[in-house]
Amino acid sequence: MSESAAQYISELEEILHSYTTIFLVFDIVFFIMLLAGVILLIHFAKSKKKLKESNEYLLFTIQGQEEERGRNFTTLWHRISVIASPCARIWMQKKIFLR
């Protein structure tokens, strides 16, 4: 019985050693994957922040362009009215004279 008990204990120790090795490897792989996930999350958060800053920059740029476009429109409208007023007066005078 002692040989069979010793053999049984030896087999149990081998099984225990195998399971311990498997779980250690699993723990190491899980830790590495967790660390990689955290690094990817940090990278994603930084990219999202840069994109937000980029979008804010684009928003300010577009607003500036809209303001400039409004100023150009006002200036152009003023120039057209300055040019058109004398022309309109002359045209109205000619129209009155033609009647």
Biopython code that builds the backbone (N, CA, C, O; Angstrom):
import numpy as np
from Bio.PDB.StructureBuilder import StructureBuilder

atoms = [
    (1, "MET", "N", (0.807, -1.187, 0.000)),
    (1, "MET", "CA", (0.000, 0.000, 0.000)),
    (1, "MET", "C", (0.853, 1.255, 0.000)),
    (1, "MET", "O", (0.463, 2.281, -0.558)),
    (2, "SER", "N", (1.981, 1.175, 0.606)),
    (2, "SER", "CA", (2.788, 2.385, 0.712)),
    (2, "SER", "C", (3.320, 2.821, -0.648)),
    (2, "SER", "O", (3.449, 4.015, -0.920)),
    (3, "GLU", "N", (3.634, 1.829, -1.514)),
    (3, "GLU", "CA", (4.092, 2.197, -2.847)),
    (3, "GLU", "C", (2.960, 2.806, -3.658)),
    (3, "GLU", "O", (3.165, 3.790, -4.369)),
    (4, "SER", "N", (1.800, 2.248, -3.560)),
    (4, "SER", "CA", (0.676, 2.799, -4.317)),
    (4, "SER", "C", (0.266, 4.151, -3.745)),
    (4, "SER", "O", (-0.147, 5.031, -4.500)),
    (5, "ALA", "N", (0.368, 4.335, -2.446)),
    (5, "ALA", "CA", (0.056, 5.638, -1.838)),
    (5, "ALA", "C", (1.114, 6.656, -2.259)),
    (5, "ALA", "O", (0.787, 7.805, -2.557)),
    (6, "ALA", "N", (2.373, 6.242, -2.283)),
    (6, "ALA", "CA", (3.441, 7.148, -2.705)),
    (6, "ALA", "C", (3.270, 7.513, -4.174)),
    (6, "ALA", "O", (3.477, 8.663, -4.563)),
    (7, "GLN", "N", (2.890, 6.523, -4.991)),
    (7, "GLN", "CA", (2.664, 6.789, -6.404)),
    (7, "GLN", "C", (1.460, 7.725, -6.583)),
    (7, "GLN", "O", (1.492, 8.624, -7.423)),
    (8, "TYR", "N", (0.408, 7.513, -5.801)),
    (8, "TYR", "CA", (-0.784, 8.342, -5.865)),
    (8, "TYR", "C", (-0.448, 9.783, -5.467)),
    (8, "TYR", "O", (-0.897, 10.737, -6.103)),
    (9, "ILE", "N", (0.342, 9.919, -4.413)),
    (9, "ILE", "CA", (0.758, 11.251, -3.963)),
    (9, "ILE", "C", (1.645, 11.903, -5.026)),
    (9, "ILE", "O", (1.528, 13.104, -5.268)),
    (10, "SER", "N", (2.518, 11.142, -5.653)),
    (10, "SER", "CA", (3.384, 11.660, -6.698)),
    (10, "SER", "C", (2.560, 12.160, -7.899)),
    (10, "SER", "O", (2.841, 13.221, -8.457)),
    (11, "GLU", "N", (1.543, 11.381, -8.284)),
    (11, "GLU", "CA", (0.671, 11.782, -9.383)),
    (11, "GLU", "C", (-0.091, 13.061, -9.022)),
    (11, "GLU", "O", (-0.238, 13.958, -9.852)),
    (12, "LEU", "N", (-0.569, 13.135, -7.789)),
    (12, "LEU", "CA", (-1.268, 14.333, -7.336)),
    (12, "LEU", "C", (-0.344, 15.554, -7.335)),
    (12, "LEU", "O", (-0.756, 16.659, -7.687)),
    (13, "GLU", "N", (0.900, 15.335, -6.936)),
    (13, "GLU", "CA", (1.861, 16.448, -6.956)),
    (13, "GLU", "C", (2.143, 16.909, -8.378)),
    (13, "GLU", "O", (2.295, 18.107, -8.618)),
    (14, "GLU", "N", (2.216, 15.971, -9.332)),
    (14, "GLU", "CA", (2.419, 16.345, -10.737)),
    (14, "GLU", "C", (1.226, 17.129, -11.270)),
    (14, "GLU", "O", (1.395, 18.129, -11.968)),
    (15, "ILE", "N", (0.013, 16.671, -10.939)),
    (15, "ILE", "CA", (-1.191, 17.380, -11.368)),
    (15, "ILE", "C", (-1.223, 18.777, -10.751)),
    (15, "ILE", "O", (-1.532, 19.761, -11.423)),
    (16, "LEU", "N", (-0.900, 18.845, -9.467)),
    (16, "LEU", "CA", (-0.884, 20.136, -8.778)),
    (16, "LEU", "C", (0.165, 21.065, -9.394)),
    (16, "LEU", "O", (-0.075, 22.261, -9.558)),
    (17, "HIS", "N", (1.322, 20.509, -9.730)),
    (17, "HIS", "CA", (2.372, 21.302, -10.357)),
    (17, "HIS", "C", (1.917, 21.810, -11.742)),
    (17, "HIS", "O", (2.155, 22.963, -12.100)),
    (18, "SER", "N", (1.255, 20.920, -12.513)),
    (18, "SER", "CA", (0.760, 21.312, -13.842)),
    (18, "SER", "C", (-0.258, 22.446, -13.715)),
    (18, "SER", "O", (-0.174, 23.449, -14.424)),
    (19, "TYR", "N", (-1.218, 22.276, -12.809)),
    (19, "TYR", "CA", (-2.237, 23.319, -12.630)),
    (19, "TYR", "C", (-1.623, 24.629, -12.128)),
    (19, "TYR", "O", (-2.031, 25.712, -12.547)),
    (20, "THR", "N", (-0.654, 24.524, -11.238)),
    (20, "THR", "CA", (0.012, 25.727, -10.736)),
    (20, "THR", "C", (0.725, 26.450, -11.873)),
    (20, "THR", "O", (0.658, 27.675, -11.969)),
    (21, "THR", "N", (1.398, 25.709, -12.723)),
    (21, "THR", "CA", (2.087, 26.305, -13.863)),
    (21, "THR", "C", (1.095, 26.964, -14.814)),
    (21, "THR", "O", (1.319, 28.083, -15.276)),
    (22, "ILE", "N", (-0.003, 26.266, -15.107)),
    (22, "ILE", "CA", (-1.019, 26.823, -16.011)),
    (22, "ILE", "C", (-1.585, 28.112, -15.438)),
    (22, "ILE", "O", (-1.717, 29.099, -16.162)),
    (23, "PHE", "N", (-1.920, 28.123, -14.159)),
    (23, "PHE", "CA", (-2.504, 29.327, -13.565)),
    (23, "PHE", "C", (-1.495, 30.458, -13.458)),
    (23, "PHE", "O", (-1.870, 31.623, -13.585)),
    (24, "LEU", "N", (-0.238, 30.148, -13.231)),
    (24, "LEU", "CA", (0.786, 31.193, -13.216)),
    (24, "LEU", "C", (0.931, 31.828, -14.606)),
    (24, "LEU", "O", (1.012, 33.050, -14.732)),
    (25, "VAL", "N", (0.961, 31.004, -15.621)),
    (25, "VAL", "CA", (1.051, 31.511, -16.985)),
    (25, "VAL", "C", (-0.192, 32.341, -17.307)),
    (25, "VAL", "O", (-0.090, 33.418, -17.896)),
    (26, "PHE", "N", (-1.366, 31.836, -16.918)),
    (26, "PHE", "CA", (-2.603, 32.568, -17.136)),
    (26, "PHE", "C", (-2.568, 33.916, -16.424)),
    (26, "PHE", "O", (-2.973, 34.927, -16.998)),
    (27, "ASP", "N", (-2.089, 33.945, -15.184)),
    (27, "ASP", "CA", (-1.994, 35.204, -14.440)),
    (27, "ASP", "C", (-1.053, 36.193, -15.122)),
    (27, "ASP", "O", (-1.355, 37.384, -15.202)),
    (28, "ILE", "N", (0.068, 35.713, -15.605)),
    (28, "ILE", "CA", (1.031, 36.587, -16.277)),
    (28, "ILE", "C", (0.436, 37.139, -17.574)),
    (28, "ILE", "O", (0.542, 38.334, -17.850)),
    (29, "VAL", "N", (-0.186, 36.270, -18.365)),
    (29, "VAL", "CA", (-0.797, 36.704, -19.618)),
    (29, "VAL", "C", (-1.932, 37.693, -19.334)),
    (29, "VAL", "O", (-2.061, 38.702, -20.027)),
    (30, "PHE", "N", (-2.751, 37.408, -18.322)),
    (30, "PHE", "CA", (-3.847, 38.313, -17.964)),
    (30, "PHE", "C", (-3.306, 39.676, -17.532)),
    (30, "PHE", "O", (-3.857, 40.704, -17.923)),
    (31, "PHE", "N", (-2.244, 39.702, -16.738)),
    (31, "PHE", "CA", (-1.650, 40.956, -16.299)),
    (31, "PHE", "C", (-1.110, 41.749, -17.483)),
    (31, "PHE", "O", (-1.286, 42.966, -17.548)),
    (32, "ILE", "N", (-0.452, 41.063, -18.422)),
    (32, "ILE", "CA", (0.085, 41.736, -19.609)),
    (32, "ILE", "C", (-1.053, 42.314, -20.451)),
    (32, "ILE", "O", (-0.961, 43.441, -20.938)),
    (33, "MET", "N", (-2.124, 41.537, -20.618)),
    (33, "MET", "CA", (-3.261, 42.028, -21.399)),
    (33, "MET", "C", (-3.942, 43.204, -20.687)),
    (33, "MET", "O", (-4.373, 44.155, -21.339)),
    (34, "LEU", "N", (-4.038, 43.144, -19.369)),
    (34, "LEU", "CA", (-4.620, 44.243, -18.609)),
    (34, "LEU", "C", (-3.768, 45.500, -18.744)),
    (34, "LEU", "O", (-4.296, 46.596, -18.927)),
    (35, "LEU", "N", (-2.475, 45.342, -18.655)),
    (35, "LEU", "CA", (-1.555, 46.467, -18.821)),
    (35, "LEU", "C", (-1.663, 47.060, -20.227)),
    (35, "LEU", "O", (-1.681, 48.280, -20.387)),
    (36, "ALA", "N", (-1.734, 46.204, -21.239)),
    (36, "ALA", "CA", (-1.896, 46.683, -22.621)),
    (36, "ALA", "C", (-3.226, 47.415, -22.785)),
    (36, "ALA", "O", (-3.289, 48.435, -23.471)),
    (37, "GLY", "N", (-4.281, 46.909, -22.167)),
    (37, "GLY", "CA", (-5.582, 47.573, -22.226)),
    (37, "GLY", "C", (-5.550, 48.950, -21.599)),
    (37, "GLY", "O", (-6.121, 49.898, -22.139)),
    (38, "VAL", "N", (-4.885, 49.065, -20.458)),
    (38, "VAL", "CA", (-4.774, 50.369, -19.796)),
    (38, "VAL", "C", (-3.976, 51.339, -20.667)),
    (38, "VAL", "O", (-4.347, 52.504, -20.806)),
    (39, "ILE", "N", (-2.888, 50.858, -21.247)),
    (39, "ILE", "CA", (-2.078, 51.716, -22.133)),
    (39, "ILE", "C", (-2.899, 52.168, -23.336)),
    (39, "ILE", "O", (-2.836, 53.334, -23.726)),
    (40, "LEU", "N", (-3.676, 51.247, -23.933)),
    (40, "LEU", "CA", (-4.514, 51.619, -25.068)),
    (40, "LEU", "C", (-5.593, 52.619, -24.662)),
    (40, "LEU", "O", (-5.890, 53.542, -25.421)),
    (41, "LEU", "N", (-6.181, 52.455, -23.487)),
    (41, "LEU", "CA", (-7.183, 53.411, -23.009)),
    (41, "LEU", "C", (-6.584, 54.800, -22.821)),
    (41, "LEU", "O", (-7.196, 55.802, -23.190)),
    (42, "ILE", "N", (-5.388, 54.856, -22.247)),
    (42, "ILE", "CA", (-4.710, 56.151, -22.068)),
    (42, "ILE", "C", (-4.427, 56.780, -23.423)),
    (42, "ILE", "O", (-4.650, 57.975, -23.619)),
    (43, "HIS", "N", (-3.935, 55.974, -24.359)),
    (43, "HIS", "CA", (-3.655, 56.476, -25.707)),
    (43, "HIS", "C", (-4.940, 56.979, -26.366)),
    (43, "HIS", "O", (-4.934, 58.038, -26.994)),
    (44, "PHE", "N", (-6.038, 56.237, -26.233)),
    (44, "PHE", "CA", (-7.314, 56.641, -26.804)),
    (44, "PHE", "C", (-7.804, 57.945, -26.187)),
    (44, "PHE", "O", (-8.318, 58.813, -26.893)),
    (45, "ALA", "N", (-7.646, 58.086, -24.870)),
    (45, "ALA", "CA", (-8.076, 59.313, -24.192)),
    (45, "ALA", "C", (-7.269, 60.514, -24.683)),
    (45, "ALA", "O", (-7.826, 61.590, -24.899)),
    (46, "LYS", "N", (-5.969, 60.332, -24.858)),
    (46, "LYS", "CA", (-5.128, 61.423, -25.357)),
    (46, "LYS", "C", (-5.509, 61.783, -26.788)),
    (46, "LYS", "O", (-5.568, 62.962, -27.136)),
    (47, "SER", "N", (-5.768, 60.777, -27.621)),
    (47, "SER", "CA", (-6.165, 61.039, -29.010)),
    (47, "SER", "C", (-7.488, 61.788, -29.054)),
    (47, "SER", "O", (-7.665, 62.710, -29.850)),
    (48, "LYS", "N", (-8.414, 61.384, -28.195)),
    (48, "LYS", "CA", (-9.709, 62.052, -28.155)),
    (48, "LYS", "C", (-9.559, 63.504, -27.701)),
    (48, "LYS", "O", (-10.248, 64.389, -28.209)),
    (49, "LYS", "N", (-8.660, 63.747, -26.747)),
    (49, "LYS", "CA", (-8.421, 65.109, -26.275)),
    (49, "LYS", "C", (-7.807, 65.949, -27.392)),
    (49, "LYS", "O", (-8.201, 67.098, -27.591)),
    (50, "LYS", "N", (-6.846, 65.384, -28.122)),
    (50, "LYS", "CA", (-6.228, 66.114, -29.235)),
    (50, "LYS", "C", (-7.255, 66.415, -30.320)),
    (50, "LYS", "O", (-7.244, 67.498, -30.906)),
    (51, "LEU", "N", (-8.147, 65.455, -30.589)),
    (51, "LEU", "CA", (-9.182, 65.669, -31.588)),
    (51, "LEU", "C", (-10.119, 66.783, -31.149)),
    (51, "LEU", "O", (-10.520, 67.618, -31.960)),
    (52, "LYS", "N", (-10.470, 66.799, -29.862)),
    (52, "LYS", "CA", (-11.345, 67.849, -29.345)),
    (52, "LYS", "C", (-10.670, 69.210, -29.476)),
    (52, "LYS", "O", (-11.296, 70.185, -29.890)),
    (53, "GLU", "N", (-9.379, 69.267, -29.118)),
    (53, "GLU", "CA", (-8.645, 70.518, -29.266)),
    (53, "GLU", "C", (-8.580, 70.926, -30.731)),
    (53, "GLU", "O", (-8.695, 72.107, -31.057)),
    (54, "SER", "N", (-8.397, 69.960, -31.603)),
    (54, "SER", "CA", (-8.347, 70.237, -33.032)),
    (54, "SER", "C", (-9.704, 70.758, -33.514)),
    (54, "SER", "O", (-9.765, 71.708, -34.295)),
    (55, "ASN", "N", (-10.795, 70.133, -33.046)),
    (55, "ASN", "CA", (-12.130, 70.590, -33.434)),
    (55, "ASN", "C", (-12.403, 71.991, -32.913)),
    (55, "ASN", "O", (-13.025, 72.797, -33.605)),
    (56, "GLU", "N", (-11.943, 72.294, -31.691)),
    (56, "GLU", "CA", (-12.115, 73.641, -31.155)),
    (56, "GLU", "C", (-11.331, 74.645, -32.003)),
    (56, "GLU", "O", (-11.820, 75.741, -32.276)),
    (57, "TYR", "N", (-10.137, 74.281, -32.413)),
    (57, "TYR", "CA", (-9.342, 75.158, -33.269)),
    (57, "TYR", "C", (-10.061, 75.399, -34.592)),
    (57, "TYR", "O", (-10.133, 76.529, -35.075)),
    (58, "LEU", "N", (-10.591, 74.324, -35.170)),
    (58, "LEU", "CA", (-11.325, 74.464, -36.426)),
    (58, "LEU", "C", (-12.564, 75.340, -36.238)),
    (58, "LEU", "O", (-12.896, 76.142, -37.111)),
    (59, "LEU", "N", (-13.245, 75.190, -35.106)),
    (59, "LEU", "CA", (-14.426, 76.004, -34.835)),
    (59, "LEU", "C", (-14.059, 77.482, -34.770)),
    (59, "LEU", "O", (-14.742, 78.320, -35.357)),
    (60, "PHE", "N", (-12.974, 77.806, -34.052)),
    (60, "PHE", "CA", (-12.536, 79.201, -33.971)),
    (60, "PHE", "C", (-12.118, 79.730, -35.340)),
    (60, "PHE", "O", (-12.386, 80.884, -35.675)),
    (61, "THR", "N", (-11.467, 78.888, -36.123)),
    (61, "THR", "CA", (-11.054, 79.292, -37.465)),
    (61, "THR", "C", (-12.262, 79.581, -38.345)),
    (61, "THR", "O", (-12.296, 80.585, -39.056)),
    (62, "ILE", "N", (-13.251, 78.697, -38.296)),
    (62, "ILE", "CA", (-14.455, 78.878, -39.111)),
    (62, "ILE", "C", (-15.210, 80.126, -38.659)),
    (62, "ILE", "O", (-15.715, 80.877, -39.493)),
    (63, "GLN", "N", (-15.293, 80.354, -37.339)),
    (63, "GLN", "CA", (-15.961, 81.559, -36.849)),
    (63, "GLN", "C", (-15.240, 82.814, -37.329)),
    (63, "GLN", "O", (-15.882, 83.790, -37.717)),
    (64, "GLY", "N", (-13.927, 82.791, -37.305)),
    (64, "GLY", "CA", (-13.148, 83.923, -37.814)),
    (64, "GLY", "C", (-13.406, 84.163, -39.285)),
    (64, "GLY", "O", (-13.535, 85.307, -39.719)),
    (65, "GLN", "N", (-13.482, 83.080, -40.059)),
    (65, "GLN", "CA", (-13.756, 83.213, -41.487)),
    (65, "GLN", "C", (-15.152, 83.777, -41.725)),
    (65, "GLN", "O", (-15.345, 84.597, -42.622)),
    (66, "GLU", "N", (-16.125, 83.342, -40.927)),
    (66, "GLU", "CA", (-17.488, 83.863, -41.063)),
    (66, "GLU", "C", (-17.534, 85.357, -40.743)),
    (66, "GLU", "O", (-18.202, 86.123, -41.437)),
    (67, "GLU", "N", (-16.821, 85.769, -39.691)),
    (67, "GLU", "CA", (-16.782, 87.195, -39.361)),
    (67, "GLU", "C", (-16.129, 87.991, -40.499)),
    (67, "GLU", "O", (-16.613, 89.060, -40.869)),
    (68, "GLU", "N", (-15.051, 87.475, -41.040)),
    (68, "GLU", "CA", (-14.365, 88.157, -42.150)),
    (68, "GLU", "C", (-15.272, 88.226, -43.378)),
    (68, "GLU", "O", (-15.314, 89.240, -44.075)),
    (69, "ARG", "N", (-15.993, 87.142, -43.633)),
    (69, "ARG", "CA", (-16.928, 87.128, -44.765)),
    (69, "ARG", "C", (-18.020, 88.181, -44.571)),
    (69, "ARG", "O", (-18.413, 88.854, -45.524)),
    (70, "GLY", "N", (-18.508, 88.323, -43.337)),
    (70, "GLY", "CA", (-19.520, 89.343, -43.049)),
    (70, "GLY", "C", (-18.984, 90.750, -43.266)),
    (70, "GLY", "O", (-19.666, 91.607, -43.829)),
    (71, "ARG", "N", (-17.747, 90.982, -42.809)),
    (71, "ARG", "CA", (-17.132, 92.302, -43.019)),
    (71, "ARG", "C", (-16.941, 92.574, -44.507)),
    (71, "ARG", "O", (-17.189, 93.685, -44.975)),
    (72, "ASN", "N", (-16.503, 91.568, -45.244)),
    (72, "ASN", "CA", (-16.312, 91.748, -46.693)),
    (72, "ASN", "C", (-17.638, 92.042, -47.378)),
    (72, "ASN", "O", (-17.700, 92.880, -48.278)),
    (73, "PHE", "N", (-18.699, 91.356, -46.959)),
    (73, "PHE", "CA", (-20.017, 91.585, -47.554)),
    (73, "PHE", "C", (-20.472, 93.015, -47.286)),
    (73, "PHE", "O", (-20.973, 93.694, -48.182)),
    (74, "THR", "N", (-20.294, 93.466, -46.046)),
    (74, "THR", "CA", (-20.695, 94.834, -45.696)),
    (74, "THR", "C", (-19.908, 95.853, -46.513)),
    (74, "THR", "O", (-20.477, 96.808, -47.041)),
    (75, "THR", "N", (-18.605, 95.646, -46.614)),
    (75, "THR", "CA", (-17.763, 96.559, -47.392)),
    (75, "THR", "C", (-18.172, 96.557, -48.863)),
    (75, "THR", "O", (-18.278, 97.613, -49.487)),
    (76, "LEU", "N", (-18.399, 95.379, -49.404)),
    (76, "LEU", "CA", (-18.805, 95.278, -50.807)),
    (76, "LEU", "C", (-20.154, 95.954, -51.020)),
    (76, "LEU", "O", (-20.332, 96.672, -52.004)),
    (77, "TRP", "N", (-21.100, 95.738, -50.121)),
    (77, "TRP", "CA", (-22.412, 96.356, -50.244)),
    (77, "TRP", "C", (-22.299, 97.882, -50.204)),
    (77, "TRP", "O", (-22.968, 98.590, -50.957)),
    (78, "HIS", "N", (-21.450, 98.363, -49.321)),
    (78, "HIS", "CA", (-21.246, 99.812, -49.226)),
    (78, "HIS", "C", (-20.642, 100.361, -50.520)),
    (78, "HIS", "O", (-21.078, 101.403, -51.010)),
    (79, "ARG", "N", (-19.653, 99.675, -51.073)),
    (79, "ARG", "CA", (-19.025, 100.133, -52.313)),
    (79, "ARG", "C", (-20.016, 100.134, -53.469)),
    (79, "ARG", "O", (-20.040, 101.059, -54.281)),
    (80, "ILE", "N", (-20.835, 99.086, -53.534)),
    (80, "ILE", "CA", (-21.833, 99.010, -54.607)),
    (80, "ILE", "C", (-22.832, 100.155, -54.464)),
    (80, "ILE", "O", (-23.217, 100.774, -55.456)),
    (81, "SER", "N", (-23.250, 100.433, -53.236)),
    (81, "SER", "CA", (-24.218, 101.521, -53.050)),
    (81, "SER", "C", (-23.602, 102.881, -53.399)),
    (81, "SER", "O", (-24.287, 103.752, -53.935)),
    (82, "VAL", "N", (-22.321, 103.061, -53.098)),
    (82, "VAL", "CA", (-21.647, 104.314, -53.448)),
    (82, "VAL", "C", (-21.589, 104.466, -54.971)),
    (82, "VAL", "O", (-21.797, 105.559, -55.499)),
    (83, "ILE", "N", (-21.308, 103.376, -55.665)),
    (83, "ILE", "CA", (-21.222, 103.424, -57.125)),
    (83, "ILE", "C", (-22.613, 103.522, -57.738)),
    (83, "ILE", "O", (-22.809, 104.251, -58.710)),
    (84, "ALA", "N", (-23.573, 102.803, -57.185)),
    (84, "ALA", "CA", (-24.897, 102.721, -57.791)),
    (84, "ALA", "C", (-25.730, 103.974, -57.555)),
    (84, "ALA", "O", (-26.583, 104.294, -58.383)),
    (85, "SER", "N", (-25.519, 104.688, -56.468)),
    (85, "SER", "CA", (-26.348, 105.873, -56.181)),
    (85, "SER", "C", (-26.264, 106.921, -57.277)),
    (85, "SER", "O", (-27.305, 107.362, -57.762)),
    (86, "PRO", "N", (-25.074, 107.341, -57.691)),
    (86, "PRO", "CA", (-25.015, 108.325, -58.789)),
    (86, "PRO", "C", (-25.584, 107.765, -60.085)),
    (86, "PRO", "O", (-26.253, 108.480, -60.832)),
    (87, "CYS", "N", (-25.327, 106.512, -60.350)),
    (87, "CYS", "CA", (-25.846, 105.891, -61.571)),
    (87, "CYS", "C", (-27.371, 105.880, -61.534)),
    (87, "CYS", "O", (-28.024, 106.160, -62.539)),
    (88, "ALA", "N", (-27.934, 105.557, -60.378)),
    (88, "ALA", "CA", (-29.385, 105.519, -60.248)),
    (88, "ALA", "C", (-29.959, 106.923, -60.424)),
    (88, "ALA", "O", (-30.992, 107.082, -61.073)),
    (89, "ARG", "N", (-29.319, 107.937, -59.864)),
    (89, "ARG", "CA", (-29.793, 109.316, -60.024)),
    (89, "ARG", "C", (-29.764, 109.722, -61.497)),
    (89, "ARG", "O", (-30.718, 110.311, -62.005)),
    (90, "ILE", "N", (-28.685, 109.409, -62.162)),
    (90, "ILE", "CA", (-28.564, 109.757, -63.587)),
    (90, "ILE", "C", (-29.626, 109.026, -64.392)),
    (90, "ILE", "O", (-30.256, 109.613, -65.271)),
    (91, "TRP", "N", (-29.822, 107.772, -64.103)),
    (91, "TRP", "CA", (-30.813, 106.988, -64.824)),
    (91, "TRP", "C", (-32.220, 107.544, -64.601)),
    (91, "TRP", "O", (-33.016, 107.653, -65.534)),
    (92, "MET", "N", (-32.514, 107.899, -63.321)),
    (92, "MET", "CA", (-33.824, 108.469, -63.016)),
    (92, "MET", "C", (-34.005, 109.806, -63.753)),
    (92, "MET", "O", (-35.089, 110.090, -64.262)),
    (93, "GLN", "N", (-32.957, 110.617, -63.811)),
    (93, "GLN", "CA", (-33.064, 111.911, -64.506)),
    (93, "GLN", "C", (-33.310, 111.692, -65.998)),
    (93, "GLN", "O", (-34.126, 112.384, -66.606)),
    (94, "LYS", "N", (-32.601, 110.729, -66.583)),
    (94, "LYS", "CA", (-32.804, 110.445, -68.004)),
    (94, "LYS", "C", (-34.187, 109.915, -68.253)),
    (94, "LYS", "O", (-34.812, 110.234, -69.264)),
    (95, "LYS", "N", (-34.678, 109.093, -67.320)),
    (95, "LYS", "CA", (-36.002, 108.516, -67.463)),
    (95, "LYS", "C", (-37.060, 109.625, -67.402)),
    (95, "LYS", "O", (-38.029, 109.611, -68.162)),
    (96, "ILE", "N", (-36.864, 110.582, -66.492)),
    (96, "ILE", "CA", (-37.809, 111.710, -66.373)),
    (96, "ILE", "C", (-37.755, 112.547, -67.642)),
    (96, "ILE", "O", (-38.796, 112.985, -68.133)),
    (97, "PHE", "N", (-36.565, 112.778, -68.180)),
    (97, "PHE", "CA", (-36.433, 113.602, -69.379)),
    (97, "PHE", "C", (-37.028, 112.904, -70.605)),
    (97, "PHE", "O", (-37.528, 113.565, -71.515)),
    (98, "LEU", "N", (-36.975, 111.592, -70.627)),
    (98, "LEU", "CA", (-37.489, 110.874, -71.782)),
    (98, "LEU", "C", (-39.010, 110.918, -71.827)),
    (98, "LEU", "O", (-39.587, 110.723, -72.897)),
    (99, "ARG", "N", (-39.651, 111.158, -70.751)),
    (99, "ARG", "CA", (-41.124, 111.195, -70.734)),
    (99, "ARG", "C", (-41.603, 112.427, -71.300)),
    (99, "ARG", "O", (-42.812, 112.644, -71.374)),
]
sb = StructureBuilder()
sb.init_structure("model")
sb.init_model(0)
sb.init_chain("A")
sb.init_seg("    ")
for serial, (resi, resn, name, xyz) in enumerate(atoms, 1):
    if name == "N":
        sb.init_residue(resn, " ", resi, " ")
    sb.init_atom(name, np.array(xyz, "f"), 0.0, 1.0, " ", f" {name:<3s}", serial, name[0])
structure = sb.get_structure()
